[in-house]
Amino acid sequence: MRSLFLSIVIIFFTDLLSAQQPTLTRDDLYPYEGTFEFGHDNHEDGQRITLGIFDEFKSLVYLDLKTLKLGALIPFEKNAFRDNNDSTKLFIFLRDKKNNVAGLKIIENKISKVGERVVPHSMQPVSFVSGKRTLKGDLYLPASKTPYPAVVFAHGSGAATRSVAFFTTYFLQLGIAVLTFDKQGAGESEGDWETADFDELADDVIAGIDFLKKQNNINPKKIGIMGNSQGGWIGSMAAAKSSDVAFLLMRVGAVENVMETMLHENRGTYLADGYKEKDVDEILQMERSFMNAAIKGKTWEQGDSVILSYRNKLWFKKLYPKPRVKSVQSEKGWQWLQNNLLYDSYDYLKKIKVPVLWMMAEKDWNVNSQRSYPRIMKALEIAGNKDYSVKIIPNSGHRGLVAKTGYYNEAISWQYAPGFWDIMQTWLTKRKIAK
């Protein structure tokens, strides 16, 4: 379920950043996180750029909330960074007399503009217990009137860690506290995400909510979940299991079972790689049989025999250029499939009565938005939910960026599709969650 798009981007940035100096740690980057407002001198009032650390890029990532352009910043000297997309575009952080970051100068095409930091915040490393696991993360608090509303992040797939780029600072500038933590088995958290079932991951999110409830500066009646991709299942389950969830925000979450979602994602991958439609249909037939073997409790060897039964097909060697070998990793993958293939958000949304905002992407080859949309609507109708909004963002791929095909190998646009950020802000403001 790990996005091939994200994997390609991570490889690109890892190579790019490894060639640069100096290398900055998360602790080095924390002081630069925040939101900066520009325009007082150039009559563009209200333009904001928000920046946060993204662990998977090992860098700061910015979002211009006006143009919806984004990019990663590459350090080249103290307090100074270059835009990964344009090495002549410079981001210079300005410090006050107390050595705190107070402003941001952006130099582009030899033109400078200076923004001031707005909505200061604080951050503290935290830990909390879920079952027998200790999970570690960061709690971000806006410098506004307490108690704060708050969101807990329900991560996407893979070894997701706490620093989720400008999502954190986006909520902070709306006056919302953020708890984001290393998924179990990733970063500094105990556990094993490679074999964990979704019930465990949902319990981790609930443990985060329980932690927030104990904080004097958090409003216990305004704690919600922000889910992303795989977080569609995890967030829905947590919201259905816990009466302490006040609202549910979801971005590109599936409302189908995991198996159907994986087959949809794989179809997009094979089409992007140039396989013929007929061959794609055969490959997916094979994969469905393989997954059904996992569901039925068969062994890895029995599942592998399903794959090998197709070895005379013309496409087989292209798909499997090397012999399939049983390994610790393949055993973990098999266990993960057995644990999770039948989870379906629909079953949990039928129980959720709190406000829900669910946003999907029109051109999403990780999640089938067209099939998920009516199922979300039906499930929340069954729940008797009186406050829900479901949107499909036009011309958007799984990562939220402008896309033509949504295939993983499409050129990256580095610009969010219009709709996502302003819809969420309006929704949160209307319900008096955002300031």
N, C-alpha and C positions, 0 to 999 in steps of 0.2 A: 504493500500500500504506500510505499515511499514514493513521492513524486519524482519522476525522471527529470522533469524540468528543474526542480530544486537541486537535484544531484549535479546536473550540468552546471548550474550557476555556482554551486559550491566549489566544484573543481576549478572553474574559471577564476573565482576570487582567491582560492587557496594558492594557485599558481601566481596570480598577480600580486597578492599581498606578500608572499614569501620572498619576492624579488625586491621588496621595498624595505627601507629602514626609516625610522626605528619601528620595531614591533612593540605594540602596546597591549597590555593585559586588560582584562575587564576592569580592574581597579583603576588603571590609568585612564580608562575611557569614561567611567562614571561621571566625573565632573562636567563633561561636555553634554550629557543628556539634557534635554529640555526643549522648550518651544520658544522661538524667537519671532518677534513681530517687526515687520518692516513697513515702510511706506510713509512715515511722517514727513520725510523730506522730499519724496517724489510723488506725492498725491496718489499713493496706492494703499490707502488705509485698509487694514484688515488682512493683509497678506501675512500668513504665518508659515514658518518652516519648523517642523518638529523632527527631532533627531533622537534615536535610541540605539543601544547596542544590540547587534544581532550576532549571537554566539557562533552561528554556523558560518558567518563570513569573517569572524574575528575582527569586526570593524564596526564603526558607526554607520548607520543607514539613515538617510533623511527622506522626508516627504514634504513637498511643497503643497500645502492644503489649498492653494489657489489654482495652480497649474496642474496639480496631481502628478507632477514628475517626481521621480525618486532616483536614488543612486547610493552607492557606497562611497565612503570617504577613505582615502589612502593617506596616512601620515607621512610628512616629509621633513618636518622639523617641529620643535615644541610649539603647541597651540595652533599648528597649521596643517591643513589637509588639502588634498586634491580630489576632485570628482573623478570616480573611476571611468565615467563616460567622456570626460573632457579634461585632459591634464592641465589645460590653461585656466580652468575654473577653480578658484581657490576659496577655501573656507578658513578664515582666520578668527579664532576665538579671542575675545577681549576680556581682560581681567581687571577688576577694580582694585582699590588700594588695599583691600583685605585679601587679595589674590584669589577671589572667587570669580568664576566665569559669569560675566554680566552682559556681554554682547557678542554679536557675530557679524563680522565683515565678510561679504561675499564679493569677490572680484571676478567679473565675467566680461570678456571683450573689452578689457581695460577700463570698465566702468565699475565703480565700487558702490555698494549700498550697505548700510549698517542697520542691524536690527537689535532691539533690546530684548533681554530675556524676560519673559512674562510667566506668571504662575510658577513661582519657585516651588521646589518640592524637596523632600528628604527621602532617603532610602536607607533601609536597614536590613542586613542579612537575617533570615529567620529560619527556624526549623520546627517541624511538628511531626507527630507520630500518626501513621495510618496502619492499623493492624500491628504487625511486628516490624514495620519499616519506618525508619526515620527519613523524612523528606526535607530537603533544603532548598531555599529559594530567597527571593527578595520581596520585601514589602515597601511599596512606594506610597508616599502620602503627600497630597497637595498642601500648599501653605495657604489654606483657606479655613473657613469656620468649621469646627467640628460639631457633631460627629459626621464622618464622611460616608457617602455611599461607596461601595466597593465592587470590584469584579475579580473573580478567580479565573485563571486561564485553564481551559481544557485543550491540551495540545493536539497537534496533528500526529501523523505516524512517525516512526523512527525514534532515534535517541534525542528527543527534544529537550532543550535546556531552558533555563529561566529567562534569558535575555531575548525578547521577542521584538526587537527593533522599535519602530515608532508607534506600535500599538500601545506600548506602555505610556509614552509621553502624550499620545493623543488623548487617552482617558484622563491623564493628570490635568491637562489644560481645560478639561470640562469639569474639574473639581471632583473627580472620582479616583479613589485609591485603587491600587492594583496589587494583587498577590499573584506572583508568577513563580513557579518552582520547577526544579529539574525533575523530569519524569522519572519514575522509579527505575533504577539501574542506569540512569544517565547522569552525567555531571557528578554531583556530590550526594545524590540520593541513593538509598539502599533499595534493593529489589532487582527485578529482571524484566524489563519491558519486552524482551524478545519472546518470552513465554507467558507473560501475564495475560489473564483474560480481562475483558472489558469491565466486568464487575469490579475487579480489583482497582482498575484505573479510575472508575467512577467513585469508588470509596476513597481514593486519594484526593479527588476534588472535594468530596464532602468533608474530609478531614481538614482541608484548607479552609472551608467555610466555617467549620467548628472553631478553628484557630482564630479566624477573624472575629467571630462572635465574642470572644474573650477579650478583645482589645477595646479599651475604653474610648478610643477615638474613632471607632467604626460604628456606623448605624446598623444594628443587627437586623433591622427590618428592610434594609436596602442593599442586601448582598446578592449579586447575580453572578451568572456564569457567562464567560465569553468563550465559545467553542470554535474550533477551526478544523475543517476536514474530518479526520478521524474523531475529533472532538464532537462531531455531530452525534455519534453514538454515545460517547462518554458523557457529554454534557446533558443529553436527553435522559440518560439513565440516572445521573446524579440528581437532576431536577425532579425526576419521578420518585426517587428514593428518599429525598430529604424535604421536609416541610419548611426548612430554613432558606430555601432558594426563593428570592423575591422576583427575579426576572431571568429570562434566557435570551442571550444574543448568539446568533449562529451565522458563521460565514462558510459557505460551500460544504455544508454537512449533508451526507446522504440520508435519504429515508427509504432505503432498501436494505436487504441484508448484505453482509460483508461479501459473500460470494458473488452476488450479482454485481456489486460495485467493482470488485476486482476484475471480473470478466469485462465490464464496460471499459475500465482503464486499460486492460490489455488489448482490447480491440483497437482503441485509439493508438496505442504504441505500435502495433503491427501495421496498421494502415500508414502511420507516419514513416515506418521503416520500409515501406514499398511492397509489402506482401499483397497478393491478389485477394480480392474479396472471398473467393471460393476457398482459398487456402486459410484465410483468417477464420472462416466458419468452421473448418475442420480442426484448426488449432484450438479454438474455443470449446469445441465439442470434447476434445481430448482433455483440456484443462477442467472442464466441468466434471468429467468422470473422475479425474484425479482428485478434485476437491470433494466429490461425493464419497470417495474412498476414505478421506480424512474424517468426514462427518460420521461415517459408519464405524469409526474406530479401528480401521485397518492399519497395518504397519507401514512404515516408510517404504519397505521393500515391495509391499503389495501396491502401494501408490505408484512406485517407480515402474512396476510392470505395466501399468496403464499407459504411462508415457512411452515405454519401449514398444508397445504394441503398434505404435504409429511410425516406427523407425524406417519403414520402407517408403514413406511419403517423400516426395521431392523436396519439400520445405524443411524436413527434419534436421538435416545437417546444418542448414543456415540457422535454425533456431537453437540447436545444441551442437555447436562446433567441437566441443570437448565432451568426452564421456561423462555421464552423470555418476558422481561418486558420493556414497554416504559419508557424512562428516558430522561433527558436533553441530555445526551451523545448520546443516540440512535437517538434522533431528529437531533442533529448536524451531525451525520454520514449520516443520510438520506438526509439532505440538501446538504452535500458535494457530495454525489452521484448524486443528481439532477443537481448540478452545473458543474460537471466535467467529467462524464462518457464518453461523446462523443468527448472530445478533442483528436486530433490526430496530432502528429508531422508532418506527411506527408503533411498536408494542409499548413503548414508554411515553411517546407523545400522547397516546390515548388517555394518559393519567395526569397530564400537566394542565393546570388551570391558571398558572401565573402568566403575566404578559410575556409574549414571545415575539421576537423579530428574527426571521429566518431569511437570509439572503444567499442566493445562488448565482452561478455564472452561466450565461447563455452558451458559451463555447467551452464547456468543461468536459475534458476527457478523463478526469479522475472520478467525478461524481456525475451520475446521469440526472441532470436538473429537470429535464422534461418528464421523466418518470417519477421523480421525487416530489415535484410540485403538487400534483393532485393528492398524493398520499399524505403529505403534511396537512393539507387542508382538511382531508377527511378525518385524520387522526385527532386533530384539535377540535373538530366539530363533535366527534364522539366524546371527547373529554368535557364538552360543555364550556370550553374556554371562550371567554367573552372579549379577550384582548389579544389578538394576534395579527401579525402582518407578514406576508410571504412575498418576496420579490425575486425576480430573475433579472440580474443586471445585464443589459444588452452589451454585446461586443466585448465580453469579459471572459478570460480564461480562469483556470482554477486558482491561480495566484492573485487574481483580482486585476491583473494588468490587461490593457487593450490587446485583443487577440483577433486574428482573422480565422484561424482554424482551431486553435486551442491545442494543437499537437505539441508534444514535449520538445520537438526540435525546431519549432517556429522561432524566428528571430525575436529576441526579447525587446519589447516596446519601451520599457522603463517609464511607463506612465499608467496610472490607475485608470480604469474605465470610470466615467462619470456615474455617480449615484451612490456608491457604497458609503463613503464617509459622511456625506450630507444627510443621507437617509437615516443613518445611525444617530447622528447628532440631533436631528429633529425629533426622532423617536424618543431618545433619552430625555431631551428637554421637555417635551410634551408631558412626560410622566414624572417630571420634577425629580429625576435622578441626576441629570446633568444640570449645572448652574446656567 
